[in-house]
């Protein structure tokens, strides 16, 4: 686990095959992250539609990735600094 003291900010995103995205961060880090296991619940399940998933973009104000349906991801989780919190 990282010892970052500030929130990571995403500067770029590229959808790849399946539910994989390549994200770039303001610290120069680039990661490929498979989001398939995170696409659960009312906001994220619609992203299992490949066309909607590929509409991912960076919201510069939030510093993270977002989709047209209002879904967004925690940039620190995508950076690898924190494990995602699952709420059933």
Secondary structure as UniProt FT lines:
FT   STRAND          10..15
FT   TURN            18..19
FT   STRAND          20..25
FT   TURN            26..27
FT   STRAND          30..34
FT   HELIX           36..38
FT   HELIX           41..44
FT   HELIX           45..48
FT   HELIX           50..53
FT   TURN            54..55
FT   STRAND          57..59
FT   TURN            60..63
FT   STRAND          64..66
FT   TURN            68..69
FT   HELIX           75..79
//
